[in-house]
Amino acid sequence: MITILGPTACGKTSLAAALAADIHGEIISGDSRQVYRGMDIGTGKDLADYLVGDIAVPYHLIDIVEPGTKYNVYQFQRDFMRAYDDIRGRGVTPILCGGSGLYLEAVLRGYRLAPVPENKELRRSLEGKSLAELTEMLREIKSRSGQKMHNSTDVDTAKRAIRAIEIELYQGEHPEETEDIHPVDSLVIGLQIDVQQRRDKITRRLKARFEEGMADEIRRILDSGVPAEDLIYYGLEYKYVTEYVIGVRDFDETFRLLEIAIHQFAKRQMTWFRGMEKRGVTIHWVDSSLPMEEKIMEIKKLWQ
């Protein structure tokens, strides 16, 4: 397998699609939000990128669940293995592409993650606590097992923080259900992008997404019956734009806060990837500004 990772707006999808077209591979999405049907603009599915010349590159794990569903890394790992086995069984090279660090690492390092049931009593006990209180509680729980708060997207809303606490407590009480499984062998390619270039691309892309109708997309999802709090749960674009649509803040303030949040998210992604390297994952970094042909040539040399 080949894995292509990197921060948001670095060009992962277009590179993965071009590479897949060149080597006759198929793409498995490693993005935690592109699994949702109808959530296209805000998640940056960029489905047009999968058409390379006259080649329609096959992709997997995009548009597989309905909005409002609480998809998680356990389900991803299960769905990934199903797609991976199918692709390999046909003698084709899978290309895992995404920026959701935990999802990627769960596959590359072979985490076994048990499904965590809802703990209604715990949820009732945490109702009314502030996001800061919940964040500190999660940090303290993680510290007991020697963990650190790698991914603060776990706690960008109170609802997500409560779910993260629920998962940590359950896994601490059921360690027998979380033993490792065999990791998936992969050449891991990281797209390196200059920080200022990344920031500029994030801003341009955010403007483009609003122009493409991101707010209208969210209105349609809300009109279909998905509660606003379920969209807010997904964070970033779906959090801020949903709040804009329901009147929490005006457009200018929404754009400003969302732009900051995406910049912070990209920084956290890079922190996660550097952490993966420390945890034993070898990442071959490729300059994202190189022409596409040169990036593909460099990857193919490493692959051979």
Contacts in CASP RR format, 6 or more apart in sequence:
PFRMAT RR
TARGET T0000
AUTHOR 0000-0000-0000
METHOD contacts of the structure
MODEL  1
MITILGPTACGKTSLAAALAADIHGEIISGDSRQVYRGMDIGTGKDLADY
LVGDIAVPYHLIDIVEPGTKYNVYQFQRDFMRAYDDIRGRGVTPILCGGS
GLYLEAVLRGYRLAPVPENKELRRSLEGKSLAELTEMLREIKSRSGQKMH
NSTDVDTAKRAIRAIEIELYQGEHPEETEDIHPVDSLVIGLQIDVQQRRD
KITRRLKARFEEGMADEIRRILDSGVPAEDLIYYGLEYKYVTEYVIGVRD
FDETFRLLEIAIHQFAKRQMTWFRGMEKRGVTIHWVDSSLPMEEKIMEIK
KLWQ
1 84 0 8 1.000
1 93 0 8 1.000
1 94 0 8 1.000
1 95 0 8 1.000
1 96 0 8 1.000
1 184 0 8 1.000
1 185 0 8 1.000
1 186 0 8 1.000
1 187 0 8 1.000
2 19 0 8 1.000
2 93 0 8 1.000
2 94 0 8 1.000
2 95 0 8 1.000
2 96 0 8 1.000
2 186 0 8 1.000
2 187 0 8 1.000
2 189 0 8 1.000
2 299 0 8 1.000
2 303 0 8 1.000
3 95 0 8 1.000
3 96 0 8 1.000
3 97 0 8 1.000
3 104 0 8 1.000
3 108 0 8 1.000
3 186 0 8 1.000
3 187 0 8 1.000
3 188 0 8 1.000
3 189 0 8 1.000
4 12 0 8 1.000
4 15 0 8 1.000
4 16 0 8 1.000
4 19 0 8 1.000
4 95 0 8 1.000
4 96 0 8 1.000
4 97 0 8 1.000
4 98 0 8 1.000
4 189 0 8 1.000
4 190 0 8 1.000
4 191 0 8 1.000
5 12 0 8 1.000
5 97 0 8 1.000
5 98 0 8 1.000
5 99 0 8 1.000
5 101 0 8 1.000
5 104 0 8 1.000
5 188 0 8 1.000
5 189 0 8 1.000
5 190 0 8 1.000
5 191 0 8 1.000
5 273 0 8 1.000
5 283 0 8 1.000
6 12 0 8 1.000
6 98 0 8 1.000
6 99 0 8 1.000
6 190 0 8 1.000
6 191 0 8 1.000
6 193 0 8 1.000
6 269 0 8 1.000
6 270 0 8 1.000
6 273 0 8 1.000
7 99 0 8 1.000
7 191 0 8 1.000
7 193 0 8 1.000
7 198 0 8 1.000
7 266 0 8 1.000
7 267 0 8 1.000
7 269 0 8 1.000
7 270 0 8 1.000
7 273 0 8 1.000
8 99 0 8 1.000
8 202 0 8 1.000
8 262 0 8 1.000
8 265 0 8 1.000
8 266 0 8 1.000
8 269 0 8 1.000
9 193 0 8 1.000
9 198 0 8 1.000
9 201 0 8 1.000
9 202 0 8 1.000
9 205 0 8 1.000
9 266 0 8 1.000
10 191 0 8 1.000
10 192 0 8 1.000
10 193 0 8 1.000
10 198 0 8 1.000
10 201 0 8 1.000
10 288 0 8 1.000
11 191 0 8 1.000
11 288 0 8 1.000
12 97 0 8 1.000
12 98 0 8 1.000
12 99 0 8 1.000
12 191 0 8 1.000
13 46 0 8 1.000
13 49 0 8 1.000
13 50 0 8 1.000
13 97 0 8 1.000
14 46 0 8 1.000
14 49 0 8 1.000
14 292 0 8 1.000
15 191 0 8 1.000
15 288 0 8 1.000
15 292 0 8 1.000
15 295 0 8 1.000
15 296 0 8 1.000
16 27 0 8 1.000
16 95 0 8 1.000
16 97 0 8 1.000
17 27 0 8 1.000
17 49 0 8 1.000
17 50 0 8 1.000
17 52 0 8 1.000
17 57 0 8 1.000
18 52 0 8 1.000
18 292 0 8 1.000
18 296 0 8 1.000
19 25 0 8 1.000
19 95 0 8 1.000
19 296 0 8 1.000
19 299 0 8 1.000
20 26 0 8 1.000
20 27 0 8 1.000
20 52 0 8 1.000
20 57 0 8 1.000
20 58 0 8 1.000
20 95 0 8 1.000
21 52 0 8 1.000
21 53 0 8 1.000
21 55 0 8 1.000
21 57 0 8 1.000
22 296 0 8 1.000
22 300 0 8 1.000
23 93 0 8 1.000
23 300 0 8 1.000
23 303 0 8 1.000
24 92 0 8 1.000
24 93 0 8 1.000
25 57 0 8 1.000
25 58 0 8 1.000
25 87 0 8 1.000
25 92 0 8 1.000
25 93 0 8 1.000
25 94 0 8 1.000
25 95 0 8 1.000
26 57 0 8 1.000
26 58 0 8 1.000
26 59 0 8 1.000
26 60 0 8 1.000
26 87 0 8 1.000
26 92 0 8 1.000
26 93 0 8 1.000
26 94 0 8 1.000
26 95 0 8 1.000
27 50 0 8 1.000
27 57 0 8 1.000
27 58 0 8 1.000
27 59 0 8 1.000
27 60 0 8 1.000
27 94 0 8 1.000
27 95 0 8 1.000
27 96 0 8 1.000
27 97 0 8 1.000
28 59 0 8 1.000
28 60 0 8 1.000
28 61 0 8 1.000
28 80 0 8 1.000
28 83 0 8 1.000
28 84 0 8 1.000
28 87 0 8 1.000
28 94 0 8 1.000
28 95 0 8 1.000
28 96 0 8 1.000
28 97 0 8 1.000
29 35 0 8 1.000
29 59 0 8 1.000
29 60 0 8 1.000
29 61 0 8 1.000
29 62 0 8 1.000
29 97 0 8 1.000
29 98 0 8 1.000
30 61 0 8 1.000
30 76 0 8 1.000
30 80 0 8 1.000
30 96 0 8 1.000
30 97 0 8 1.000
30 98 0 8 1.000
30 99 0 8 1.000
30 100 0 8 1.000
30 103 0 8 1.000
30 104 0 8 1.000
31 43 0 8 1.000
31 62 0 8 1.000
31 98 0 8 1.000
31 99 0 8 1.000
31 100 0 8 1.000
31 103 0 8 1.000
32 71 0 8 1.000
32 73 0 8 1.000
32 76 0 8 1.000
32 100 0 8 1.000
32 102 0 8 1.000
32 103 0 8 1.000
33 39 0 8 1.000
33 42 0 8 1.000
33 43 0 8 1.000
33 234 0 8 1.000
33 238 0 8 1.000
34 43 0 8 1.000
34 44 0 8 1.000
34 45 0 8 1.000
34 61 0 8 1.000
34 62 0 8 1.000
34 63 0 8 1.000
35 61 0 8 1.000
35 62 0 8 1.000
35 63 0 8 1.000
35 64 0 8 1.000
35 65 0 8 1.000
35 71 0 8 1.000
35 76 0 8 1.000
36 43 0 8 1.000
36 63 0 8 1.000
36 65 0 8 1.000
36 66 0 8 1.000
36 67 0 8 1.000
36 68 0 8 1.000
36 69 0 8 1.000
36 71 0 8 1.000
36 234 0 8 1.000
37 63 0 8 1.000
37 64 0 8 1.000
37 65 0 8 1.000
37 66 0 8 1.000
37 67 0 8 1.000
38 63 0 8 1.000
38 67 0 8 1.000
38 217 0 8 1.000
38 221 0 8 1.000
39 67 0 8 1.000
39 217 0 8 1.000
39 221 0 8 1.000
39 234 0 8 1.000
39 238 0 8 1.000
40 47 0 8 1.000
40 217 0 8 1.000
41 209 0 8 1.000
41 212 0 8 1.000
41 213 0 8 1.000
41 214 0 8 1.000
41 217 0 8 1.000
41 237 0 8 1.000
42 209 0 8 1.000
42 214 0 8 1.000
42 217 0 8 1.000
42 237 0 8 1.000
42 238 0 8 1.000
42 241 0 8 1.000
43 237 0 8 1.000
44 209 0 8 1.000
45 62 0 8 1.000
45 63 0 8 1.000
47 62 0 8 1.000
50 56 0 8 1.000
50 57 0 8 1.000
50 59 0 8 1.000
51 57 0 8 1.000
60 83 0 8 1.000
60 87 0 8 1.000
61 76 0 8 1.000
61 79 0 8 1.000
61 80 0 8 1.000
61 83 0 8 1.000
64 79 0 8 1.000
65 71 0 8 1.000
67 221 0 8 1.000
67 224 0 8 1.000
67 226 0 8 1.000
67 230 0 8 1.000
67 231 0 8 1.000
68 226 0 8 1.000
68 227 0 8 1.000
68 230 0 8 1.000
68 231 0 8 1.000
68 233 0 8 1.000
70 163 0 8 1.000
70 233 0 8 1.000
72 115 0 8 1.000
72 116 0 8 1.000
73 102 0 8 1.000
73 103 0 8 1.000
73 106 0 8 1.000
73 111 0 8 1.000
73 113 0 8 1.000
74 113 0 8 1.000
74 114 0 8 1.000
74 115 0 8 1.000
74 116 0 8 1.000
75 115 0 8 1.000
76 103 0 8 1.000
76 106 0 8 1.000
77 103 0 8 1.000
77 106 0 8 1.000
77 107 0 8 1.000
77 111 0 8 1.000
77 112 0 8 1.000
77 113 0 8 1.000
80 96 0 8 1.000
80 103 0 8 1.000
80 107 0 8 1.000
83 94 0 8 1.000
84 94 0 8 1.000
84 184 0 8 1.000
87 93 0 8 1.000
87 94 0 8 1.000
88 94 0 8 1.000
96 104 0 8 1.000
96 107 0 8 1.000
96 186 0 8 1.000
98 104 0 8 1.000
99 269 0 8 1.000
101 151 0 8 1.000
101 269 0 8 1.000
101 272 0 8 1.000
101 273 0 8 1.000
101 276 0 8 1.000
102 151 0 8 1.000
102 272 0 8 1.000
104 276 0 8 1.000
105 111 0 8 1.000
105 272 0 8 1.000
105 276 0 8 1.000
105 279 0 8 1.000
105 281 0 8 1.000
106 113 0 8 1.000
107 183 0 8 1.000
107 184 0 8 1.000
108 183 0 8 1.000
108 184 0 8 1.000
108 186 0 8 1.000
108 188 0 8 1.000
108 276 0 8 1.000
108 281 0 8 1.000
109 180 0 8 1.000
109 183 0 8 1.000
109 279 0 8 1.000
109 280 0 8 1.000
109 281 0 8 1.000
110 180 0 8 1.000
110 181 0 8 1.000
110 182 0 8 1.000
110 183 0 8 1.000
110 184 0 8 1.000
111 178 0 8 1.000
111 180 0 8 1.000
111 181 0 8 1.000
112 177 0 8 1.000
112 178 0 8 1.000
112 179 0 8 1.000
112 180 0 8 1.000
112 181 0 8 1.000
113 178 0 8 1.000
114 170 0 8 1.000
114 171 0 8 1.000
114 174 0 8 1.000
114 177 0 8 1.000
114 178 0 8 1.000
116 166 0 8 1.000
116 167 0 8 1.000
116 170 0 8 1.000
116 171 0 8 1.000
117 170 0 8 1.000
118 166 0 8 1.000
119 166 0 8 1.000
119 169 0 8 1.000
119 170 0 8 1.000
122 162 0 8 1.000
122 165 0 8 1.000
122 166 0 8 1.000
122 169 0 8 1.000
123 162 0 8 1.000
123 166 0 8 1.000
126 134 0 8 1.000
126 137 0 8 1.000
126 162 0 8 1.000
126 165 0 8 1.000
128 158 0 8 1.000
129 137 0 8 1.000
129 158 0 8 1.000
130 158 0 8 1.000
131 155 0 8 1.000
131 157 0 8 1.000
131 158 0 8 1.000
131 161 0 8 1.000
134 155 0 8 1.000
134 158 0 8 1.000
134 161 0 8 1.000
134 162 0 8 1.000
134 165 0 8 1.000
135 149 0 8 1.000
135 152 0 8 1.000
135 155 0 8 1.000
135 161 0 8 1.000
137 161 0 8 1.000
137 165 0 8 1.000
138 149 0 8 1.000
138 154 0 8 1.000
138 155 0 8 1.000
138 161 0 8 1.000
138 164 0 8 1.000
138 165 0 8 1.000
138 168 0 8 1.000
139 149 0 8 1.000
141 165 0 8 1.000
141 168 0 8 1.000
141 169 0 8 1.000
142 148 0 8 1.000
142 149 0 8 1.000
142 168 0 8 1.000
145 172 0 8 1.000
149 155 0 8 1.000
150 271 0 8 1.000
150 272 0 8 1.000
150 275 0 8 1.000
151 268 0 8 1.000
151 272 0 8 1.000
152 268 0 8 1.000
153 160 0 8 1.000
153 235 0 8 1.000
153 265 0 8 1.000
153 268 0 8 1.000
154 160 0 8 1.000
154 161 0 8 1.000
154 164 0 8 1.000
155 161 0 8 1.000
155 164 0 8 1.000
156 235 0 8 1.000
156 236 0 8 1.000
156 239 0 8 1.000
156 261 0 8 1.000
157 232 0 8 1.000
157 233 0 8 1.000
157 235 0 8 1.000
157 239 0 8 1.000
159 229 0 8 1.000
159 232 0 8 1.000
159 233 0 8 1.000
160 233 0 8 1.000
160 235 0 8 1.000
171 177 0 8 1.000
171 178 0 8 1.000
187 284 0 8 1.000
187 299 0 8 1.000
187 302 0 8 1.000
187 303 0 8 1.000
188 281 0 8 1.000
188 282 0 8 1.000
188 283 0 8 1.000
188 284 0 8 1.000
189 283 0 8 1.000
189 284 0 8 1.000
189 285 0 8 1.000
189 286 0 8 1.000
189 299 0 8 1.000
189 302 0 8 1.000
190 273 0 8 1.000
190 283 0 8 1.000
190 284 0 8 1.000
190 285 0 8 1.000
190 286 0 8 1.000
191 285 0 8 1.000
191 286 0 8 1.000
191 288 0 8 1.000
192 285 0 8 1.000
192 286 0 8 1.000
192 287 0 8 1.000
192 288 0 8 1.000
193 201 0 8 1.000
193 288 0 8 1.000
193 289 0 8 1.000
194 289 0 8 1.000
197 289 0 8 1.000
198 266 0 8 1.000
199 263 0 8 1.000
202 259 0 8 1.000
202 262 0 8 1.000
202 263 0 8 1.000
202 266 0 8 1.000
203 259 0 8 1.000
206 255 0 8 1.000
206 258 0 8 1.000
206 259 0 8 1.000
206 262 0 8 1.000
209 237 0 8 1.000
210 255 0 8 1.000
214 237 0 8 1.000
214 241 0 8 1.000
215 241 0 8 1.000
215 244 0 8 1.000
215 245 0 8 1.000
218 231 0 8 1.000
218 238 0 8 1.000
218 241 0 8 1.000
218 242 0 8 1.000
218 245 0 8 1.000
219 245 0 8 1.000
221 231 0 8 1.000
222 228 0 8 1.000
222 231 0 8 1.000
222 242 0 8 1.000
222 245 0 8 1.000
222 246 0 8 1.000
228 242 0 8 1.000
228 245 0 8 1.000
228 246 0 8 1.000
231 238 0 8 1.000
231 239 0 8 1.000
231 242 0 8 1.000
232 238 0 8 1.000
232 239 0 8 1.000
232 242 0 8 1.000
232 243 0 8 1.000
233 239 0 8 1.000
236 258 0 8 1.000
236 261 0 8 1.000
236 262 0 8 1.000
236 265 0 8 1.000
237 258 0 8 1.000
237 262 0 8 1.000
239 261 0 8 1.000
240 254 0 8 1.000
240 257 0 8 1.000
240 258 0 8 1.000
240 261 0 8 1.000
241 254 0 8 1.000
241 258 0 8 1.000
243 249 0 8 1.000
243 254 0 8 1.000
244 250 0 8 1.000
244 251 0 8 1.000
244 254 0 8 1.000
249 257 0 8 1.000
273 283 0 8 1.000
276 283 0 8 1.000
277 283 0 8 1.000
284 302 0 8 1.000
286 295 0 8 1.000
286 298 0 8 1.000
286 299 0 8 1.000
287 295 0 8 1.000
288 295 0 8 1.000
290 298 0 8 1.000
END
